[in-house]
Amino acid sequence: MEGKITSIKEFKAVGITYFGDNKNGEIPSLWEVFNKHYKDIKQKSKSMRYYGICDGELDSECRFHYTACAEVDSFEDVPENMETKVVQSGKYVMYTYTGAIKDLGEFYDNIFTKWIPASGYKIDCRPQLELYDERFMRNGEFDIYIPIK
């Protein structure tokens, strides 16, 4: 599968963060918690874009930070149990995922072990993104953005 090279503009987001290895499916549970509280975010952007933001690299135990969040226009009135994120502008390779959530790990493995190496691009040390928009609600489709240099 070939990714599409694209650039994104800086955006702000507010959400709830998980730290771990997701071996027990904690990220879908995180989204359930976020979905119960997203109405508390007062400054949501009109775009109604939701992101899964994966910050930094894996630690020695293969754990990572993952934030389920909504794009916002400002950081005014951030709910107590949520944190803020700023994703800087940058170049990304984008892949669209259309499979079952249970197969997402295999899709990511293919990105990092096959598709990115074959592309000739190098991964940049910036957040990886999952973009959930109206397509996800319609048919489960969403985009994965891998930062490149």
C-alpha positions as CSV (number, residue, x, y, z in Angstrom):
1,M,0.0,0.0,0.0
2,E,1.3,3.4,-0.9
3,G,0.7,6.3,1.5
4,K,-0.2,9.8,0.5
5,I,2.3,12.6,1.3
6,T,0.6,15.5,2.9
7,S,1.2,18.5,5.2
8,I,-0.9,19.4,8.2
9,K,-1.3,22.8,9.8
10,E,-0.8,23.3,13.5
11,F,-3.9,22.5,15.6
12,K,-4.9,22.4,19.3
13,A,-6.7,19.5,21.0
14,V,-8.1,18.6,24.4
15,G,-8.5,15.1,25.6
16,I,-7.6,12.2,27.9
17,T,-4.3,10.4,27.9
18,Y,-3.4,6.8,28.4
19,F,0.1,5.5,29.1
20,G,0.8,1.8,28.6
21,D,1.3,-0.9,26.0
22,N,-2.4,-1.5,25.0
23,K,-1.9,-5.3,25.4
24,N,-5.4,-5.5,27.0
25,G,-7.2,-3.2,24.7
26,E,-7.0,-0.1,26.9
27,I,-7.2,2.3,24.0
28,P,-10.7,1.4,23.0
29,S,-11.7,1.7,26.6
30,L,-10.0,5.2,26.7
31,W,-12.2,6.2,23.8
32,E,-15.3,5.1,25.7
33,V,-14.3,7.3,28.7
34,F,-13.5,10.2,26.4
35,N,-16.8,9.8,24.5
36,K,-18.7,10.1,27.9
37,H,-16.9,13.4,28.6
38,Y,-16.3,15.1,25.3
39,K,-19.4,17.2,25.8
40,D,-17.6,18.9,28.6
41,I,-15.1,20.4,26.1
42,K,-16.5,23.9,25.4
43,Q,-14.2,25.1,22.7
44,K,-14.5,22.3,20.1
45,S,-13.7,23.3,16.6
46,K,-16.5,23.4,14.0
47,S,-14.5,20.8,12.0
48,M,-15.6,18.2,14.6
49,R,-12.4,16.3,14.2
50,Y,-11.3,13.8,16.7
51,Y,-7.7,12.5,17.0
52,G,-5.8,9.8,18.6
53,I,-2.4,11.4,19.2
54,C,0.6,9.1,20.0
55,D,3.4,11.1,21.5
56,G,7.1,10.2,21.5
57,E,8.8,6.9,21.2
58,L,8.2,3.6,22.9
59,D,9.9,3.3,26.2
60,S,12.0,0.2,27.2
61,E,8.8,-1.7,28.1
62,C,7.1,-0.8,24.8
63,R,4.8,1.7,26.5
64,F,3.6,4.9,24.9
65,H,1.3,8.0,25.5
66,Y,-1.9,8.0,23.5
67,T,-4.5,10.8,23.8
68,A,-8.1,10.5,22.7
69,C,-9.0,14.1,21.9
70,A,-11.1,16.7,20.0
71,E,-9.7,19.6,18.0
72,V,-10.4,22.9,19.7
73,D,-10.2,26.6,18.8
74,S,-8.7,27.6,22.2
75,F,-7.7,26.2,25.6
76,E,-10.3,28.2,27.5
77,D,-12.3,26.3,30.1
78,V,-10.4,22.9,29.7
79,P,-12.2,20.3,31.8
80,E,-10.3,19.3,35.0
81,N,-9.8,15.7,33.9
82,M,-8.4,16.6,30.5
83,E,-5.1,17.9,29.1
84,T,-4.1,20.1,26.2
85,K,-2.1,19.2,23.1
86,V,-0.6,21.3,20.4
87,V,0.4,19.4,17.2
88,Q,2.9,21.4,15.1
89,S,2.7,21.8,11.4
90,G,4.6,19.3,9.4
91,K,4.9,16.7,6.6
92,Y,3.2,13.3,7.0
93,V,2.6,10.2,5.1
94,M,-1.1,9.3,5.4
95,Y,-2.7,5.9,5.2
96,T,-6.5,5.2,5.3
97,Y,-7.6,2.3,7.4
98,T,-10.8,0.5,6.6
99,G,-10.5,-2.8,8.5
100,A,-11.6,-4.2,11.8
101,I,-10.1,-2.5,14.9
102,K,-8.8,-5.9,16.0
103,D,-6.5,-5.9,12.9
104,L,-5.2,-2.4,13.4
105,G,-1.9,-3.6,15.0
106,E,-1.1,-5.6,11.9
107,F,-1.8,-2.5,9.7
108,Y,0.6,-0.5,11.9
109,D,3.2,-3.2,11.7
110,N,3.0,-3.1,7.9
111,I,3.5,0.7,7.9
112,F,6.7,0.5,10.0
113,T,8.2,-2.7,8.7
114,K,7.3,-2.5,5.0
115,W,5.7,0.7,3.6
116,I,7.8,3.4,5.3
117,P,11.1,1.6,4.6
118,A,10.1,1.1,0.9
119,S,9.1,4.7,0.6
120,G,12.6,6.1,1.2
121,Y,11.3,8.5,3.8
122,K,12.6,8.7,7.4
123,I,10.2,8.9,10.4
124,D,10.4,12.2,12.2
125,C,10.2,12.4,16.0
126,R,6.8,14.2,16.1
127,P,3.3,12.9,17.2
128,Q,1.6,10.2,15.1
129,L,-2.0,10.9,14.5
130,E,-5.3,9.0,13.9
131,L,-7.9,11.3,12.4
132,Y,-11.5,10.3,13.1
133,D,-14.1,12.3,11.2
134,E,-17.6,11.7,9.8
135,R,-16.3,8.7,7.8
136,F,-15.5,6.8,11.0
137,M,-19.1,7.2,12.1
138,R,-20.4,6.1,8.7
139,N,-18.2,3.1,7.9
140,G,-15.3,2.8,10.4
141,E,-12.8,4.4,8.1
142,F,-10.1,6.7,9.5
143,D,-6.7,8.1,8.5
144,I,-3.3,7.4,10.1
145,Y,-0.6,10.1,9.8
146,I,3.0,9.2,10.3
147,P,5.5,12.1,10.6
148,I,8.3,12.1,8.1
149,K,11.3,14.2,7.2
